Amino acid sequence: MPTLRGFAEAVIRRLPERLQPMVRWRFIKFGVVGASGTVVNIAVLYLMQEFLLKGIEDFHVRLNYSIAIAITLATINNFYWNRRLTWRDRRHEVHHSTLYLFAKYVMAAGLSIAVQSLLTKWLALHMHYILANLLSIVLASVCNFVANDRLTFRKRRAKIAPSPAETPVPAPAARDDAP
């Protein structure tokens, strides 16, 4: 029986050759950062709900605030670490402000949240909702990774200088002393 690693390697070998290194290392870093964001999210949610916002009597109102704060801090955590770790090699290529990159990152995360929600609801029609959610998280993570790799932290294309044969030759200047 093949191991999980062997299965993963077989899947990676089926990808186009230029994508294989990216999937092997960058996606693993992305997963580690995502796991850290999950820990931040759960810890902040618990602290907000049980201690810091305890003064809010209505459980659902308190939960809404707790979730908003937890998601915000987890998103900031993930952006910071993805920028410093996952796409560190592209920092010199991205010539936008950090705020602009963060806005793009949040949009990619929003897309991934929508994919996860819709996919969970659809898959739950065919399997247990927990399994549907776990599968949706994995697929949404792939969507989030691709969106951030291609949009937020995209690699800039090198400008190719025209070859001497393609360089236009200037027309001779008109002379005033011509008859």
C-alpha contacts under 8 A as a table, 3 or more apart, distances in Angstrom:
res1	aa1	res2	aa2	distance
2	P	6	G	5.97
2	P	7	F	6.53
3	T	6	G	5.07
3	T	7	F	6.23
4	L	7	F	5.02
4	L	8	A	6.13
5	R	8	A	5.01
5	R	9	E	6.10
6	G	9	E	5.08
6	G	10	A	6.16
7	F	10	A	5.08
7	F	11	V	6.30
8	A	11	V	5.11
8	A	12	I	6.16
9	E	12	I	4.99
9	E	13	R	6.11
10	A	13	R	5.16
10	A	14	R	6.62
11	V	14	R	5.33
11	V	15	L	6.98
12	I	15	L	5.36
12	I	20	Q	5.98
12	I	23	V	7.45
12	I	24	R	7.83
13	R	16	P	7.76
13	R	17	E	7.64
13	R	20	Q	7.06
15	L	19	L	6.50
15	L	20	Q	6.32
16	P	19	L	5.59
16	P	20	Q	6.71
17	E	20	Q	5.42
18	R	21	P	6.97
18	R	22	M	7.83
19	L	22	M	5.38
19	L	23	V	6.30
20	Q	23	V	5.32
20	Q	24	R	6.24
21	P	24	R	5.08
21	P	25	W	6.35
21	P	26	R	7.86
22	M	25	W	5.72
22	M	26	R	5.22
22	M	27	F	6.76
23	V	26	R	5.89
23	V	27	F	5.12
23	V	28	I	7.40
24	R	27	F	6.33
24	R	28	I	6.51
25	W	28	I	5.17
25	W	29	K	6.34
26	R	29	K	5.17
26	R	30	F	6.12
26	R	86	T	5.68
26	R	87	W	7.49
27	F	30	F	4.79
27	F	31	G	6.09
27	F	86	T	7.81
27	F	145	F	7.18
28	I	31	G	5.02
28	I	32	V	6.32
29	K	32	V	5.09
29	K	33	V	6.21
29	K	82	N	7.90
29	K	85	L	7.06
29	K	86	T	5.37
30	F	33	V	5.16
30	F	34	G	6.09
30	F	82	N	6.60
30	F	86	T	5.79
30	F	145	F	7.21
31	G	34	G	4.91
31	G	35	A	6.11
32	V	35	A	5.06
32	V	36	S	6.33
33	V	36	S	5.07
33	V	37	G	6.25
33	V	78	N	5.93
33	V	81	W	6.32
33	V	82	N	6.52
34	G	37	G	4.95
34	G	38	T	6.25
34	G	78	N	6.44
35	A	38	T	5.01
35	A	39	V	6.43
36	S	39	V	5.12
36	S	40	V	6.27
36	S	78	N	7.57
37	G	40	V	4.98
37	G	41	N	5.97
37	G	74	A	4.80
37	G	75	T	7.01
37	G	77	N	6.20
37	G	78	N	5.66
38	T	41	N	5.00
38	T	42	I	6.16
38	T	74	A	6.98
39	V	42	I	5.29
39	V	43	A	6.01
40	V	43	A	5.20
40	V	44	V	5.95
40	V	70	A	7.30
40	V	73	L	7.27
40	V	74	A	5.50
40	V	77	N	7.76
41	N	44	V	5.38
41	N	45	L	5.98
41	N	70	A	4.78
41	N	71	I	5.93
41	N	73	L	7.09
41	N	74	A	5.17
42	I	45	L	5.07
42	I	46	Y	6.13
42	I	70	A	7.20
43	A	46	Y	5.23
43	A	47	L	6.16
43	A	70	A	7.95
44	V	47	L	5.06
44	V	48	M	5.93
44	V	66	S	7.57
44	V	69	I	7.45
44	V	70	A	5.11
44	V	73	L	7.89
45	L	48	M	5.28
45	L	49	Q	5.96
45	L	66	S	5.33
45	L	67	I	5.96
45	L	69	I	7.50
45	L	70	A	5.19
46	Y	49	Q	5.20
46	Y	50	E	5.79
46	Y	51	F	7.89
46	Y	66	S	7.99
47	L	50	E	5.42
47	L	51	F	5.40
47	L	52	L	6.18
48	M	51	F	5.65
48	M	52	L	4.71
48	M	53	L	5.26
48	M	54	K	7.50
48	M	66	S	5.26
49	Q	52	L	6.76
49	Q	53	L	5.82
49	Q	54	K	6.37
49	Q	62	R	6.50
49	Q	63	L	6.33
49	Q	66	S	5.81
50	E	53	L	7.02
50	E	54	K	5.92
51	F	54	K	5.23
52	L	55	G	7.73
53	L	56	I	5.82
53	L	62	R	6.51
53	L	66	S	7.62
54	K	57	E	7.07
54	K	62	R	7.62
56	I	59	F	7.42
56	I	61	V	7.42
56	I	62	R	5.75
57	E	62	R	7.36
58	D	61	V	5.42
58	D	62	R	6.16
59	F	62	R	5.13
59	F	63	L	5.98
60	H	63	L	4.86
60	H	64	N	6.12
61	V	64	N	5.14
61	V	65	Y	6.46
62	R	65	Y	5.26
62	R	66	S	6.05
63	L	66	S	4.90
63	L	67	I	5.95
64	N	67	I	5.25
64	N	68	A	6.18
65	Y	68	A	5.15
65	Y	69	I	6.20
66	S	69	I	5.28
66	S	70	A	6.01
67	I	70	A	5.02
67	I	71	I	5.97
68	A	71	I	5.33
68	A	72	T	6.07
69	I	72	T	5.10
69	I	73	L	6.15
70	A	73	L	5.35
70	A	74	A	6.04
71	I	74	A	5.08
71	I	75	T	5.95
72	T	75	T	5.17
72	T	76	I	6.25
73	L	76	I	5.08
73	L	77	N	6.06
74	A	77	N	4.95
74	A	78	N	6.07
75	T	78	N	5.07
75	T	79	F	6.05
75	T	106	V	7.45
76	I	79	F	5.14
76	I	80	Y	6.08
77	N	80	Y	5.26
77	N	81	W	6.24
78	N	81	W	5.28
78	N	82	N	5.78
79	F	82	N	5.18
79	F	83	R	5.95
79	F	102	F	6.84
79	F	105	Y	6.93
80	Y	83	R	5.31
80	Y	84	R	6.20
81	W	84	R	4.96
81	W	85	L	5.51
81	W	86	T	7.13
82	N	85	L	5.19
82	N	86	T	4.60
82	N	87	W	6.04
82	N	88	R	7.63
83	R	86	T	6.17
83	R	87	W	5.34
83	R	88	R	5.74
83	R	91	R	7.40
83	R	153	F	8.00
84	R	87	W	6.62
84	R	88	R	4.96
85	L	88	R	5.11
87	W	90	R	5.50
87	W	91	R	6.98
87	W	149	D	7.95
87	W	153	F	6.67
88	R	91	R	5.55
89	D	92	H	7.29
90	R	93	E	5.11
90	R	94	V	6.42
90	R	153	F	6.67
90	R	154	R	7.54
90	R	155	K	6.40
91	R	94	V	5.45
91	R	153	F	7.81
92	H	95	H	7.28
93	E	155	K	6.49
93	E	156	R	5.96
94	V	153	F	6.65
94	V	154	R	7.42
94	V	155	K	7.56
94	V	156	R	7.34
96	H	100	Y	6.27
96	H	101	L	6.59
97	S	100	Y	5.22
97	S	101	L	6.39
98	T	101	L	5.07
98	T	102	F	6.01
99	L	102	F	4.97
99	L	103	A	6.21
100	Y	103	A	5.15
100	Y	104	K	6.42
101	L	104	K	5.09
101	L	105	Y	6.07
101	L	152	T	5.98
101	L	153	F	7.77
102	F	105	Y	4.84
102	F	106	V	6.12
103	A	106	V	5.13
103	A	107	M	6.29
104	K	107	M	5.07
104	K	108	A	6.30
104	K	151	L	7.50
104	K	152	T	5.55
105	Y	108	A	5.12
105	Y	109	A	6.21
105	Y	148	N	6.51
105	Y	152	T	5.90
106	V	109	A	4.93
106	V	110	G	6.04
107	M	110	G	4.94
107	M	111	L	6.24
108	A	111	L	5.06
108	A	112	S	6.27
108	A	144	N	5.88
108	A	147	A	5.76
108	A	148	N	6.37
108	A	152	T	7.93
109	A	112	S	4.98
109	A	113	I	6.12
109	A	144	N	6.12
110	G	113	I	5.01
110	G	114	A	6.23
111	L	114	A	5.16
111	L	115	V	6.21
111	L	144	N	7.32
112	S	115	V	5.01
112	S	116	Q	6.04
112	S	140	A	5.02
112	S	141	S	6.83
112	S	143	C	6.10
112	S	144	N	5.27
113	I	116	Q	5.06
113	I	117	S	6.09
113	I	140	A	7.12
114	A	117	S	5.16
114	A	118	L	6.10
115	V	118	L	5.37
115	V	119	L	5.85
115	V	136	S	7.67
115	V	140	A	5.82
116	Q	119	L	5.22
116	Q	120	T	5.90
116	Q	133	N	7.44
116	Q	136	S	5.03
116	Q	137	I	5.85
116	Q	139	L	7.45
116	Q	140	A	5.28
117	S	120	T	5.24
117	S	121	K	6.33
117	S	136	S	7.71
118	L	121	K	5.26
118	L	122	W	6.23
119	L	122	W	5.07
119	L	123	L	5.88
119	L	132	A	7.75
119	L	133	N	7.91
119	L	136	S	5.73
120	T	123	L	5.20
120	T	124	A	5.83
120	T	129	Y	7.09
120	T	132	A	5.22
120	T	133	N	4.98
120	T	135	L	7.86
120	T	136	S	5.59
121	K	124	A	5.21
121	K	125	L	6.91
121	K	129	Y	7.91
121	K	132	A	7.82
122	W	125	L	5.63
122	W	126	H	7.57
123	L	126	H	5.34
123	L	127	M	6.19
123	L	129	Y	7.50
123	L	132	A	5.22
124	A	127	M	5.08
124	A	128	H	5.79
124	A	129	Y	4.70
124	A	132	A	5.39
124	A	133	N	7.86
127	M	131	L	6.88
127	M	132	A	6.27
128	H	131	L	5.46
128	H	132	A	6.12
129	Y	132	A	4.81
129	Y	133	N	5.98
130	I	133	N	5.05
130	I	134	L	6.22
131	L	134	L	5.12
131	L	135	L	6.14
132	A	135	L	5.26
132	A	136	S	6.04
133	N	136	S	4.93
133	N	137	I	6.08
134	L	137	I	5.08
134	L	138	V	6.45
135	L	138	V	5.23
135	L	139	L	6.31
136	S	139	L	5.07
136	S	140	A	5.81
137	I	140	A	5.06
137	I	141	S	5.93
138	V	141	S	5.09
138	V	142	V	6.46
139	L	142	V	5.16
139	L	143	C	6.37
140	A	143	C	4.86
140	A	144	N	6.01
141	S	144	N	4.90
141	S	145	F	5.97
142	V	145	F	5.04
142	V	146	V	6.17
143	C	146	V	5.28
143	C	147	A	6.11
144	N	147	A	5.12
144	N	148	N	6.12
145	F	148	N	5.25
145	F	149	D	5.91
146	V	149	D	4.98
146	V	150	R	5.86
147	A	150	R	5.33
147	A	151	L	5.55
147	A	152	T	7.06
148	N	151	L	5.23
148	N	152	T	4.62
148	N	153	F	5.83
148	N	154	R	7.33
149	D	152	T	6.32
149	D	153	F	5.35
149	D	154	R	5.40
149	D	155	K	7.98
150	R	153	F	6.54
150	R	154	R	4.65
150	R	155	K	7.48
151	L	154	R	5.17
162	P	165	A	7.93
162	P	166	E	5.81
162	P	167	T	6.21
163	S	166	E	5.25
163	S	167	T	6.41
164	P	167	T	5.14
165	A	168	P	7.99
175	R	178	A	5.79
